[in-house]
Amino acid sequence: MTEIEKELEKLREEIDKIDENLVKILNERTKIVLKVKKLKAEGAFPVYDPRREEEIFEKISACNSGPLYDDAIHEIYEVILHCMKDLEK
């Protein structure tokens, strides 16, 4: 195995570990969303809150230090929020 192949393998292992962590974190987020869903139902609050969604987008933009562009982060979060909304139905 060449040095480049070894480095590629090492970097791919790092990516795999990060992916594992992302899945864990997304599932932790989902568990909290389900708790929010339950509280909203108990309080008779609407499931969808556009102000909260806007707040989330503002916060993720504020903490994004790159190299991903804000537009890319927003696209990723649009998918995440869409999946969360499906769980809230």
PyMOL Python script that loads the backbone (N, CA, C, O; Angstrom):
from pymol import cmd

cmd.read_pdbstr("""\
ATOM      1  N   MET A   1       0.847  -1.177   0.000  1.00  0.00           N
ATOM      2  CA  MET A   1       0.000   0.000   0.000  1.00  0.00           C
ATOM      3  C   MET A   1       0.900   1.250   0.000  1.00  0.00           C
ATOM      4  O   MET A   1       1.849   1.350   0.778  1.00  0.00           O
ATOM      5  N   THR A   2       0.582   2.175  -0.873  1.00  0.00           N
ATOM      6  CA  THR A   2       1.387   3.396  -0.965  1.00  0.00           C
ATOM      7  C   THR A   2       1.058   4.342   0.190  1.00  0.00           C
ATOM      8  O   THR A   2       0.077   4.138   0.904  1.00  0.00           O
ATOM      9  N   GLU A   3       1.865   5.358   0.366  1.00  0.00           N
ATOM     10  CA  GLU A   3       1.610   6.353   1.415  1.00  0.00           C
ATOM     11  C   GLU A   3       0.303   7.095   1.157  1.00  0.00           C
ATOM     12  O   GLU A   3      -0.440   7.424   2.082  1.00  0.00           O
ATOM     13  N   ILE A   4       0.043   7.349  -0.116  1.00  0.00           N
ATOM     14  CA  ILE A   4      -1.215   8.044  -0.457  1.00  0.00           C
ATOM     15  C   ILE A   4      -2.407   7.171  -0.108  1.00  0.00           C
ATOM     16  O   ILE A   4      -3.395   7.655   0.444  1.00  0.00           O
ATOM     17  N   GLU A   5      -2.318   5.890  -0.428  1.00  0.00           N
ATOM     18  CA  GLU A   5      -3.420   4.967  -0.106  1.00  0.00           C
ATOM     19  C   GLU A   5      -3.625   4.867   1.408  1.00  0.00           C
ATOM     20  O   GLU A   5      -4.757   4.816   1.887  1.00  0.00           O
ATOM     21  N   LYS A   6      -2.521   4.841   2.149  1.00  0.00           N
ATOM     22  CA  LYS A   6      -2.625   4.794   3.611  1.00  0.00           C
ATOM     23  C   LYS A   6      -3.303   6.053   4.143  1.00  0.00           C
ATOM     24  O   LYS A   6      -4.155   5.989   5.029  1.00  0.00           O
ATOM     25  N   GLU A   7      -2.914   7.181   3.596  1.00  0.00           N
ATOM     26  CA  GLU A   7      -3.520   8.444   4.037  1.00  0.00           C
ATOM     27  C   GLU A   7      -4.999   8.496   3.666  1.00  0.00           C
ATOM     28  O   GLU A   7      -5.828   8.955   4.452  1.00  0.00           O
ATOM     29  N   LEU A   8      -5.325   8.018   2.457  1.00  0.00           N
ATOM     30  CA  LEU A   8      -6.738   7.976   2.059  1.00  0.00           C
ATOM     31  C   LEU A   8      -7.541   7.100   3.004  1.00  0.00           C
ATOM     32  O   LEU A   8      -8.638   7.471   3.424  1.00  0.00           O
ATOM     33  N   GLU A   9      -7.001   5.949   3.333  1.00  0.00           N
ATOM     34  CA  GLU A   9      -7.693   5.033   4.235  1.00  0.00           C
ATOM     35  C   GLU A   9      -7.899   5.679   5.609  1.00  0.00           C
ATOM     36  O   GLU A   9      -8.969   5.562   6.208  1.00  0.00           O
ATOM     37  N   LYS A  10      -6.873   6.352   6.091  1.00  0.00           N
ATOM     38  CA  LYS A  10      -6.966   7.026   7.388  1.00  0.00           C
ATOM     39  C   LYS A  10      -8.044   8.119   7.360  1.00  0.00           C
ATOM     40  O   LYS A  10      -8.846   8.237   8.287  1.00  0.00           O
ATOM     41  N   LEU A  11      -8.048   8.905   6.295  1.00  0.00           N
ATOM     42  CA  LEU A  11      -9.048   9.975   6.183  1.00  0.00           C
ATOM     43  C   LEU A  11     -10.460   9.411   6.055  1.00  0.00           C
ATOM     44  O   LEU A  11     -11.409   9.967   6.608  1.00  0.00           O
ATOM     45  N   ARG A  12     -10.594   8.299   5.321  1.00  0.00           N
ATOM     46  CA  ARG A  12     -11.922   7.675   5.187  1.00  0.00           C
ATOM     47  C   ARG A  12     -12.400   7.103   6.519  1.00  0.00           C
ATOM     48  O   ARG A  12     -13.596   7.115   6.812  1.00  0.00           O
ATOM     49  N   GLU A  13     -11.479   6.609   7.311  1.00  0.00           N
ATOM     50  CA  GLU A  13     -11.853   6.134   8.651  1.00  0.00           C
ATOM     51  C   GLU A  13     -12.337   7.310   9.510  1.00  0.00           C
ATOM     52  O   GLU A  13     -13.281   7.167  10.287  1.00  0.00           O
ATOM     53  N   GLU A  14     -11.693   8.456   9.370  1.00  0.00           N
ATOM     54  CA  GLU A  14     -12.141   9.649  10.091  1.00  0.00           C
ATOM     55  C   GLU A  14     -13.541  10.055   9.643  1.00  0.00           C
ATOM     56  O   GLU A  14     -14.389  10.406  10.464  1.00  0.00           O
ATOM     57  N   ILE A  15     -13.777  10.005   8.328  1.00  0.00           N
ATOM     58  CA  ILE A  15     -15.104  10.347   7.805  1.00  0.00           C
ATOM     59  C   ILE A  15     -16.150   9.369   8.333  1.00  0.00           C
ATOM     60  O   ILE A  15     -17.246   9.776   8.716  1.00  0.00           O
ATOM     61  N   ASP A  16     -15.814   8.086   8.353  1.00  0.00           N
ATOM     62  CA  ASP A  16     -16.756   7.080   8.870  1.00  0.00           C
ATOM     63  C   ASP A  16     -17.102   7.356  10.334  1.00  0.00           C
ATOM     64  O   ASP A  16     -18.258   7.223  10.738  1.00  0.00           O
ATOM     65  N   LYS A  17     -16.104   7.740  11.123  1.00  0.00           N
ATOM     66  CA  LYS A  17     -16.344   8.035  12.538  1.00  0.00           C
ATOM     67  C   LYS A  17     -17.233   9.271  12.687  1.00  0.00           C
ATOM     68  O   LYS A  17     -18.133   9.304  13.525  1.00  0.00           O
ATOM     69  N   ILE A  18     -16.971  10.265  11.879  1.00  0.00           N
ATOM     70  CA  ILE A  18     -17.807  11.471  11.920  1.00  0.00           C
ATOM     71  C   ILE A  18     -19.236  11.136  11.509  1.00  0.00           C
ATOM     72  O   ILE A  18     -20.189  11.629  12.113  1.00  0.00           O
ATOM     73  N   ASP A  19     -19.389  10.297  10.479  1.00  0.00           N
ATOM     74  CA  ASP A  19     -20.738   9.890  10.061  1.00  0.00           C
ATOM     75  C   ASP A  19     -21.469   9.162  11.189  1.00  0.00           C
ATOM     76  O   ASP A  19     -22.659   9.385  11.414  1.00  0.00           O
ATOM     77  N   GLU A  20     -20.750   8.297  11.889  1.00  0.00           N
ATOM     78  CA  GLU A  20     -21.363   7.607  13.039  1.00  0.00           C
ATOM     79  C   GLU A  20     -21.838   8.620  14.069  1.00  0.00           C
ATOM     80  O   GLU A  20     -22.945   8.508  14.595  1.00  0.00           O
ATOM     81  N   ASN A  21     -21.006   9.600  14.353  1.00  0.00           N
ATOM     82  CA  ASN A  21     -21.383  10.635  15.320  1.00  0.00           C
ATOM     83  C   ASN A  21     -22.566  11.462  14.832  1.00  0.00           C
ATOM     84  O   ASN A  21     -23.448  11.811  15.617  1.00  0.00           O
ATOM     85  N   LEU A  22     -22.589  11.774  13.543  1.00  0.00           N
ATOM     86  CA  LEU A  22     -23.720  12.534  12.997  1.00  0.00           C
ATOM     87  C   LEU A  22     -25.030  11.774  13.160  1.00  0.00           C
ATOM     88  O   LEU A  22     -26.056  12.354  13.514  1.00  0.00           O
ATOM     89  N   VAL A  23     -24.984  10.477  12.901  1.00  0.00           N
ATOM     90  CA  VAL A  23     -26.198   9.666  13.049  1.00  0.00           C
ATOM     91  C   VAL A  23     -26.652   9.659  14.508  1.00  0.00           C
ATOM     92  O   VAL A  23     -27.840   9.801  14.795  1.00  0.00           O
ATOM     93  N   LYS A  24     -25.702   9.494  15.422  1.00  0.00           N
ATOM     94  CA  LYS A  24     -26.053   9.524  16.846  1.00  0.00           C
ATOM     95  C   LYS A  24     -26.659  10.869  17.231  1.00  0.00           C
ATOM     96  O   LYS A  24     -27.682  10.924  17.913  1.00  0.00           O
ATOM     97  N   ILE A  25     -26.033  11.933  16.797  1.00  0.00           N
ATOM     98  CA  ILE A  25     -26.511  13.274  17.145  1.00  0.00           C
ATOM     99  C   ILE A  25     -27.884  13.547  16.526  1.00  0.00           C
ATOM    100  O   ILE A  25     -28.746  14.146  17.170  1.00  0.00           O
ATOM    101  N   LEU A  26     -28.086  13.116  15.294  1.00  0.00           N
ATOM    102  CA  LEU A  26     -29.399  13.312  14.664  1.00  0.00           C
ATOM    103  C   LEU A  26     -30.483  12.542  15.408  1.00  0.00           C
ATOM    104  O   LEU A  26     -31.608  13.021  15.555  1.00  0.00           O
ATOM    105  N   ASN A  27     -30.138  11.349  15.875  1.00  0.00           N
ATOM    106  CA  ASN A  27     -31.127  10.584  16.642  1.00  0.00           C
ATOM    107  C   ASN A  27     -31.380  11.208  18.007  1.00  0.00           C
ATOM    108  O   ASN A  27     -32.506  11.165  18.503  1.00  0.00           O
ATOM    109  N   GLU A  28     -30.354  11.788  18.622  1.00  0.00           N
ATOM    110  CA  GLU A  28     -30.556  12.516  19.879  1.00  0.00           C
ATOM    111  C   GLU A  28     -31.473  13.716  19.635  1.00  0.00           C
ATOM    112  O   GLU A  28     -32.375  13.990  20.427  1.00  0.00           O
ATOM    113  N   ARG A  29     -31.236  14.421  18.539  1.00  0.00           N
ATOM    114  CA  ARG A  29     -32.079  15.569  18.191  1.00  0.00           C
ATOM    115  C   ARG A  29     -33.514  15.123  17.990  1.00  0.00           C
ATOM    116  O   ARG A  29     -34.451  15.777  18.449  1.00  0.00           O
ATOM    117  N   THR A  30     -33.681  13.999  17.299  1.00  0.00           N
ATOM    118  CA  THR A  30     -35.012  13.469  17.017  1.00  0.00           C
ATOM    119  C   THR A  30     -35.752  13.123  18.309  1.00  0.00           C
ATOM    120  O   THR A  30     -36.947  13.391  18.430  1.00  0.00           O
ATOM    121  N   LYS A  31     -35.053  12.536  19.263  1.00  0.00           N
ATOM    122  CA  LYS A  31     -35.690  12.205  20.542  1.00  0.00           C
ATOM    123  C   LYS A  31     -36.214  13.468  21.221  1.00  0.00           C
ATOM    124  O   LYS A  31     -37.295  13.458  21.808  1.00  0.00           O
ATOM    125  N   ILE A  32     -35.453  14.546  21.140  1.00  0.00           N
ATOM    126  CA  ILE A  32     -35.894  15.808  21.743  1.00  0.00           C
ATOM    127  C   ILE A  32     -37.083  16.375  20.975  1.00  0.00           C
ATOM    128  O   ILE A  32     -38.026  16.893  21.574  1.00  0.00           O
ATOM    129  N   VAL A  33     -37.036  16.277  19.655  1.00  0.00           N
ATOM    130  CA  VAL A  33     -38.164  16.747  18.835  1.00  0.00           C
ATOM    131  C   VAL A  33     -39.443  15.998  19.219  1.00  0.00           C
ATOM    132  O   VAL A  33     -40.520  16.591  19.282  1.00  0.00           O
ATOM    133  N   LEU A  34     -39.319  14.704  19.471  1.00  0.00           N
ATOM    134  CA  LEU A  34     -40.503  13.929  19.858  1.00  0.00           C
ATOM    135  C   LEU A  34     -41.033  14.376  21.223  1.00  0.00           C
ATOM    136  O   LEU A  34     -42.241  14.353  21.461  1.00  0.00           O
ATOM    137  N   LYS A  35     -40.126  14.782  22.120  1.00  0.00           N
ATOM    138  CA  LYS A  35     -40.564  15.326  23.412  1.00  0.00           C
ATOM    139  C   LYS A  35     -41.294  16.659  23.206  1.00  0.00           C
ATOM    140  O   LYS A  35     -42.309  16.929  23.848  1.00  0.00           O
ATOM    141  N   VAL A  36     -40.758  17.487  22.297  1.00  0.00           N
ATOM    142  CA  VAL A  36     -41.405  18.769  21.984  1.00  0.00           C
ATOM    143  C   VAL A  36     -42.791  18.508  21.399  1.00  0.00           C
ATOM    144  O   VAL A  36     -43.761  19.185  21.737  1.00  0.00           O
ATOM    145  N   LYS A  37     -42.862  17.515  20.519  1.00  0.00           N
ATOM    146  CA  LYS A  37     -44.157  17.146  19.911  1.00  0.00           C
ATOM    147  C   LYS A  37     -45.172  16.802  20.995  1.00  0.00           C
ATOM    148  O   LYS A  37     -46.320  17.245  20.942  1.00  0.00           O
ATOM    149  N   LYS A  38     -44.748  16.013  21.974  1.00  0.00           N
ATOM    150  CA  LYS A  38     -45.651  15.602  23.046  1.00  0.00           C
ATOM    151  C   LYS A  38     -46.118  16.810  23.855  1.00  0.00           C
ATOM    152  O   LYS A  38     -47.301  16.926  24.175  1.00  0.00           O
ATOM    153  N   LEU A  39     -45.186  17.711  24.187  1.00  0.00           N
ATOM    154  CA  LEU A  39     -45.554  18.898  24.948  1.00  0.00           C
ATOM    155  C   LEU A  39     -46.492  19.806  24.160  1.00  0.00           C
ATOM    156  O   LEU A  39     -47.431  20.373  24.718  1.00  0.00           O
ATOM    157  N   LYS A  40     -46.234  19.942  22.868  1.00  0.00           N
ATOM    158  CA  LYS A  40     -47.121  20.766  22.044  1.00  0.00           C
ATOM    159  C   LYS A  40     -48.533  20.197  22.038  1.00  0.00           C
ATOM    160  O   LYS A  40     -49.517  20.934  22.106  1.00  0.00           O
ATOM    161  N   ALA A  41     -48.613  18.868  21.955  1.00  0.00           N
ATOM    162  CA  ALA A  41     -49.931  18.227  21.959  1.00  0.00           C
ATOM    163  C   ALA A  41     -50.632  18.470  23.287  1.00  0.00           C
ATOM    164  O   ALA A  41     -51.831  18.747  23.318  1.00  0.00           O
ATOM    165  N   GLU A  42     -49.887  18.369  24.385  1.00  0.00           N
ATOM    166  CA  GLU A  42     -50.471  18.597  25.709  1.00  0.00           C
ATOM    167  C   GLU A  42     -50.921  20.040  25.887  1.00  0.00           C
ATOM    168  O   GLU A  42     -51.926  20.304  26.547  1.00  0.00           O
ATOM    169  N   GLY A  43     -50.182  20.968  25.301  1.00  0.00           N
ATOM    170  CA  GLY A  43     -50.509  22.382  25.427  1.00  0.00           C
ATOM    171  C   GLY A  43     -51.384  22.898  24.309  1.00  0.00           C
ATOM    172  O   GLY A  43     -51.705  24.086  24.261  1.00  0.00           O
ATOM    173  N   ALA A  44     -51.772  22.012  23.408  1.00  0.00           N
ATOM    174  CA  ALA A  44     -52.604  22.381  22.248  1.00  0.00           C
ATOM    175  C   ALA A  44     -51.942  23.460  21.400  1.00  0.00           C
ATOM    176  O   ALA A  44     -52.611  24.338  20.854  1.00  0.00           O
ATOM    177  N   PHE A  45     -50.605  23.379  21.299  1.00  0.00           N
ATOM    178  CA  PHE A  45     -49.873  24.308  20.443  1.00  0.00           C
ATOM    179  C   PHE A  45     -49.789  23.742  19.035  1.00  0.00           C
ATOM    180  O   PHE A  45     -49.805  22.524  18.859  1.00  0.00           O
ATOM    181  N   PRO A  46     -49.701  24.603  18.034  1.00  0.00           N
ATOM    182  CA  PRO A  46     -49.554  24.096  16.666  1.00  0.00           C
ATOM    183  C   PRO A  46     -48.212  23.376  16.493  1.00  0.00           C
ATOM    184  O   PRO A  46     -47.209  23.763  17.092  1.00  0.00           O
ATOM    185  N   VAL A  47     -48.207  22.343  15.682  1.00  0.00           N
ATOM    186  CA  VAL A  47     -46.987  21.568  15.454  1.00  0.00           C
ATOM    187  C   VAL A  47     -45.946  22.415  14.734  1.00  0.00           C
ATOM    188  O   VAL A  47     -44.783  22.445  15.137  1.00  0.00           O
ATOM    189  N   TYR A  48     -46.352  23.097  13.681  1.00  0.00           N
ATOM    190  CA  TYR A  48     -45.418  23.876  12.875  1.00  0.00           C
ATOM    191  C   TYR A  48     -45.356  25.307  13.374  1.00  0.00           C
ATOM    192  O   TYR A  48     -46.380  25.975  13.522  1.00  0.00           O
ATOM    193  N   ASP A  49     -44.135  25.771  13.632  1.00  0.00           N
ATOM    194  CA  ASP A  49     -43.912  27.136  14.098  1.00  0.00           C
ATOM    195  C   ASP A  49     -42.883  27.783  13.166  1.00  0.00           C
ATOM    196  O   ASP A  49     -41.681  27.582  13.337  1.00  0.00           O
ATOM    197  N   PRO A  50     -43.349  28.558  12.180  1.00  0.00           N
ATOM    198  CA  PRO A  50     -42.410  29.145  11.220  1.00  0.00           C
ATOM    199  C   PRO A  50     -41.376  30.059  11.862  1.00  0.00           C
ATOM    200  O   PRO A  50     -40.252  30.169  11.373  1.00  0.00           O
ATOM    201  N   ARG A  51     -41.759  30.728  12.975  1.00  0.00           N
ATOM    202  CA  ARG A  51     -40.777  31.584  13.660  1.00  0.00           C
ATOM    203  C   ARG A  51     -39.635  30.752  14.226  1.00  0.00           C
ATOM    204  O   ARG A  51     -38.478  31.167  14.161  1.00  0.00           O
ATOM    205  N   ARG A  52     -39.943  29.590  14.778  1.00  0.00           N
ATOM    206  CA  ARG A  52     -38.901  28.712  15.337  1.00  0.00           C
ATOM    207  C   ARG A  52     -37.975  28.223  14.223  1.00  0.00           C
ATOM    208  O   ARG A  52     -36.759  28.149  14.398  1.00  0.00           O
ATOM    209  N   GLU A  53     -38.564  27.894  13.088  1.00  0.00           N
ATOM    210  CA  GLU A  53     -37.753  27.436  11.962  1.00  0.00           C
ATOM    211  C   GLU A  53     -36.799  28.541  11.504  1.00  0.00           C
ATOM    212  O   GLU A  53     -35.629  28.282  11.223  1.00  0.00           O
ATOM    213  N   GLU A  54     -37.301  29.753  11.433  1.00  0.00           N
ATOM    214  CA  GLU A  54     -36.451  30.887  11.044  1.00  0.00           C
ATOM    215  C   GLU A  54     -35.337  31.092  12.069  1.00  0.00           C
ATOM    216  O   GLU A  54     -34.198  31.394  11.714  1.00  0.00           O
ATOM    217  N   GLU A  55     -35.686  30.923  13.344  1.00  0.00           N
ATOM    218  CA  GLU A  55     -34.707  31.048  14.431  1.00  0.00           C
ATOM    219  C   GLU A  55     -33.602  29.995  14.278  1.00  0.00           C
ATOM    220  O   GLU A  55     -32.425  30.294  14.483  1.00  0.00           O
ATOM    221  N   ILE A  56     -33.977  28.784  13.925  1.00  0.00           N
ATOM    222  CA  ILE A  56     -32.992  27.707  13.720  1.00  0.00           C
ATOM    223  C   ILE A  56     -32.047  28.085  12.585  1.00  0.00           C
ATOM    224  O   ILE A  56     -30.832  27.939  12.716  1.00  0.00           O
ATOM    225  N   PHE A  57     -32.593  28.569  11.477  1.00  0.00           N
ATOM    226  CA  PHE A  57     -31.744  28.951  10.345  1.00  0.00           C
ATOM    227  C   PHE A  57     -30.793  30.091  10.715  1.00  0.00           C
ATOM    228  O   PHE A  57     -29.635  30.103  10.298  1.00  0.00           O
ATOM    229  N   GLU A  58     -31.289  31.039  11.492  1.00  0.00           N
ATOM    230  CA  GLU A  58     -30.416  32.139  11.933  1.00  0.00           C
ATOM    231  C   GLU A  58     -29.283  31.623  12.809  1.00  0.00           C
ATOM    232  O   GLU A  58     -28.138  32.053  12.672  1.00  0.00           O
ATOM    233  N   LYS A  59     -29.610  30.690  13.718  1.00  0.00           N
ATOM    234  CA  LYS A  59     -28.593  30.161  14.639  1.00  0.00           C
ATOM    235  C   LYS A  59     -27.551  29.329  13.910  1.00  0.00           C
ATOM    236  O   LYS A  59     -26.359  29.431  14.203  1.00  0.00           O
ATOM    237  N   ILE A  60     -27.990  28.506  12.960  1.00  0.00           N
ATOM    238  CA  ILE A  60     -27.002  27.678  12.260  1.00  0.00           C
ATOM    239  C   ILE A  60     -26.107  28.537  11.379  1.00  0.00           C
ATOM    240  O   ILE A  60     -24.932  28.220  11.193  1.00  0.00           O
ATOM    241  N   SER A  61     -26.649  29.618  10.835  1.00  0.00           N
ATOM    242  CA  SER A  61     -25.807  30.532  10.046  1.00  0.00           C
ATOM    243  C   SER A  61     -24.793  31.227  10.945  1.00  0.00           C
ATOM    244  O   SER A  61     -23.638  31.420  10.564  1.00  0.00           O
ATOM    245  N   ALA A  62     -25.233  31.598  12.133  1.00  0.00           N
ATOM    246  CA  ALA A  62     -24.351  32.310  13.059  1.00  0.00           C
ATOM    247  C   ALA A  62     -23.194  31.428  13.534  1.00  0.00           C
ATOM    248  O   ALA A  62     -22.100  31.930  13.792  1.00  0.00           O
ATOM    249  N   CYS A  63     -23.425  30.131  13.650  1.00  0.00           N
ATOM    250  CA  CYS A  63     -22.357  29.253  14.164  1.00  0.00           C
ATOM    251  C   CYS A  63     -21.561  28.587  13.040  1.00  0.00           C
ATOM    252  O   CYS A  63     -20.614  27.845  13.303  1.00  0.00           O
ATOM    253  N   ASN A  64     -21.942  28.848  11.801  1.00  0.00           N
ATOM    254  CA  ASN A  64     -21.232  28.230  10.677  1.00  0.00           C
ATOM    255  C   ASN A  64     -19.937  28.981  10.389  1.00  0.00           C
ATOM    256  O   ASN A  64     -19.950  30.129   9.945  1.00  0.00           O
ATOM    257  N   SER A  65     -18.826  28.311  10.652  1.00  0.00           N
ATOM    258  CA  SER A  65     -17.530  28.937  10.371  1.00  0.00           C
ATOM    259  C   SER A  65     -16.878  28.368   9.114  1.00  0.00           C
ATOM    260  O   SER A  65     -15.713  28.646   8.830  1.00  0.00           O
ATOM    261  N   GLY A  66     -17.642  27.565   8.358  1.00  0.00           N
ATOM    262  CA  GLY A  66     -17.144  27.021   7.104  1.00  0.00           C
ATOM    263  C   GLY A  66     -16.247  25.819   7.283  1.00  0.00           C
ATOM    264  O   GLY A  66     -15.962  25.438   8.418  1.00  0.00           O
ATOM    265  N   PRO A  67     -15.807  25.228   6.238  1.00  0.00           N
ATOM    266  CA  PRO A  67     -15.823  25.711   4.862  1.00  0.00           C
ATOM    267  C   PRO A  67     -17.151  25.531   4.127  1.00  0.00           C
ATOM    268  O   PRO A  67     -17.273  25.971   2.983  1.00  0.00           O
ATOM    269  N   LEU A  68     -18.157  24.892   4.755  1.00  0.00           N
ATOM    270  CA  LEU A  68     -19.444  24.806   4.067  1.00  0.00           C
ATOM    271  C   LEU A  68     -20.076  26.194   3.996  1.00  0.00           C
ATOM    272  O   LEU A  68     -20.040  26.950   4.967  1.00  0.00           O
ATOM    273  N   TYR A  69     -20.652  26.522   2.847  1.00  0.00           N
ATOM    274  CA  TYR A  69     -21.365  27.783   2.703  1.00  0.00           C
ATOM    275  C   TYR A  69     -22.687  27.717   3.461  1.00  0.00           C
ATOM    276  O   TYR A  69     -23.237  26.635   3.666  1.00  0.00           O
ATOM    277  N   ASP A  70     -23.189  28.866   3.872  1.00  0.00           N
ATOM    278  CA  ASP A  70     -24.476  28.921   4.567  1.00  0.00           C
ATOM    279  C   ASP A  70     -25.583  28.269   3.740  1.00  0.00           C
ATOM    280  O   ASP A  70     -26.444  27.578   4.285  1.00  0.00           O
ATOM    281  N   ASP A  71     -25.561  28.489   2.430  1.00  0.00           N
ATOM    282  CA  ASP A  71     -26.595  27.883   1.578  1.00  0.00           C
ATOM    283  C   ASP A  71     -26.583  26.356   1.687  1.00  0.00           C
ATOM    284  O   ASP A  71     -27.639  25.723   1.714  1.00  0.00           O
ATOM    285  N   ALA A  72     -25.392  25.775   1.749  1.00  0.00           N
ATOM    286  CA  ALA A  72     -25.286  24.316   1.872  1.00  0.00           C
ATOM    287  C   ALA A  72     -25.807  23.854   3.224  1.00  0.00           C
ATOM    288  O   ALA A  72     -26.518  22.853   3.311  1.00  0.00           O
ATOM    289  N   ILE A  73     -25.454  24.583   4.276  1.00  0.00           N
ATOM    290  CA  ILE A  73     -25.956  24.238   5.618  1.00  0.00           C
ATOM    291  C   ILE A  73     -27.481  24.348   5.650  1.00  0.00           C
ATOM    292  O   ILE A  73     -28.161  23.505   6.234  1.00  0.00           O
ATOM    293  N   HIS A  74     -28.000  25.380   5.024  1.00  0.00           N
ATOM    294  CA  HIS A  74     -29.460  25.554   4.984  1.00  0.00           C
ATOM    295  C   HIS A  74     -30.121  24.394   4.243  1.00  0.00           C
ATOM    296  O   HIS A  74     -31.161  23.895   4.672  1.00  0.00           O
ATOM    297  N   GLU A  75     -29.528  23.969   3.142  1.00  0.00           N
ATOM    298  CA  GLU A  75     -30.100  22.831   2.396  1.00  0.00           C
ATOM    299  C   GLU A  75     -30.122  21.575   3.256  1.00  0.00           C
ATOM    300  O   GLU A  75     -31.110  20.841   3.271  1.00  0.00           O
ATOM    301  N   ILE A  76     -29.040  21.335   3.963  1.00  0.00           N
ATOM    302  CA  ILE A  76     -28.971  20.162   4.846  1.00  0.00           C
ATOM    303  C   ILE A  76     -30.049  20.265   5.922  1.00  0.00           C
ATOM    304  O   ILE A  76     -30.746  19.292   6.208  1.00  0.00           O
ATOM    305  N   TYR A  77     -30.180  21.451   6.515  1.00  0.00           N
ATOM    306  CA  TYR A  77     -31.177  21.629   7.575  1.00  0.00           C
ATOM    307  C   TYR A  77     -32.609  21.579   7.053  1.00  0.00           C
ATOM    308  O   TYR A  77     -33.517  21.151   7.767  1.00  0.00           O
ATOM    309  N   GLU A  78     -32.812  22.009   5.827  1.00  0.00           N
ATOM    310  CA  GLU A  78     -34.160  21.881   5.259  1.00  0.00           C
ATOM    311  C   GLU A  78     -34.567  20.411   5.212  1.00  0.00           C
ATOM    312  O   GLU A  78     -35.714  20.070   5.500  1.00  0.00           O
ATOM    313  N   VAL A  79     -33.633  19.550   4.851  1.00  0.00           N
ATOM    314  CA  VAL A  79     -33.928  18.108   4.817  1.00  0.00           C
ATOM    315  C   VAL A  79     -34.171  17.590   6.237  1.00  0.00           C
ATOM    316  O   VAL A  79     -35.119  16.842   6.477  1.00  0.00           O
ATOM    317  N   ILE A  80     -33.311  17.992   7.171  1.00  0.00           N
ATOM    318  CA  ILE A  80     -33.473  17.558   8.567  1.00  0.00           C
ATOM    319  C   ILE A  80     -34.827  18.004   9.106  1.00  0.00           C
ATOM    320  O   ILE A  80     -35.561  17.209   9.694  1.00  0.00           O
ATOM    321  N   LEU A  81     -35.155  19.278   8.903  1.00  0.00           N
ATOM    322  CA  LEU A  81     -36.428  19.792   9.423  1.00  0.00           C
ATOM    323  C   LEU A  81     -37.614  19.130   8.739  1.00  0.00           C
ATOM    324  O   LEU A  81     -38.643  18.896   9.373  1.00  0.00           O
ATOM    325  N   HIS A  82     -37.482  18.830   7.469  1.00  0.00           N
ATOM    326  CA  HIS A  82     -38.549  18.113   6.761  1.00  0.00           C
ATOM    327  C   HIS A  82     -38.771  16.734   7.396  1.00  0.00           C
ATOM    328  O   HIS A  82     -39.910  16.323   7.617  1.00  0.00           O
ATOM    329  N   CYS A  83     -37.684  16.032   7.685  1.00  0.00           N
ATOM    330  CA  CYS A  83     -37.798  14.713   8.321  1.00  0.00           C
ATOM    331  C   CYS A  83     -38.412  14.830   9.714  1.00  0.00           C
ATOM    332  O   CYS A  83     -39.195  13.972  10.121  1.00  0.00           O
ATOM    333  N   MET A  84     -38.061  15.885  10.443  1.00  0.00           N
ATOM    334  CA  MET A  84     -38.616  16.078  11.780  1.00  0.00           C
ATOM    335  C   MET A  84     -40.110  16.375  11.698  1.00  0.00           C
ATOM    336  O   MET A  84     -40.894  15.891  12.515  1.00  0.00           O
ATOM    337  N   LYS A  85     -40.499  17.180  10.699  1.00  0.00           N
ATOM    338  CA  LYS A  85     -41.926  17.477  10.534  1.00  0.00           C
ATOM    339  C   LYS A  85     -42.701  16.207  10.242  1.00  0.00           C
ATOM    340  O   LYS A  85     -43.824  16.047  10.719  1.00  0.00           O
ATOM    341  N   ASP A  86     -42.122  15.300   9.467  1.00  0.00           N
ATOM    342  CA  ASP A  86     -42.791  14.026   9.189  1.00  0.00           C
ATOM    343  C   ASP A  86     -43.028  13.243  10.475  1.00  0.00           C
ATOM    344  O   ASP A  86     -44.055  12.581  10.623  1.00  0.00           O
ATOM    345  N   LEU A  87     -42.077  13.318  11.403  1.00  0.00           N
ATOM    346  CA  LEU A  87     -42.247  12.619  12.683  1.00  0.00           C
ATOM    347  C   LEU A  87     -43.327  13.264  13.541  1.00  0.00           C
ATOM    348  O   LEU A  87     -43.966  12.602  14.358  1.00  0.00           O
ATOM    349  N   GLU A  88     -43.520  14.560  13.345  1.00  0.00           N
ATOM    350  CA  GLU A  88     -44.483  15.279  14.173  1.00  0.00           C
ATOM    351  C   GLU A  88     -45.917  15.101  13.698  1.00  0.00           C
ATOM    352  O   GLU A  88     -46.850  15.548  14.364  1.00  0.00           O
ATOM    353  N   LYS A  89     -46.098  14.459  12.564  1.00  0.00           N
ATOM    354  CA  LYS A  89     -47.470  14.273  12.042  1.00  0.00           C
ATOM    355  C   LYS A  89     -48.200  13.211  12.824  1.00  0.00           C
ATOM    356  O   LYS A  89     -49.359  12.917  12.532  1.00  0.00           O
TER     357      LYS A  89
END
""", "prot")
cmd.dss("prot")
cmd.show_as("cartoon", "prot")
cmd.util.cbc("prot")
cmd.orient("prot")
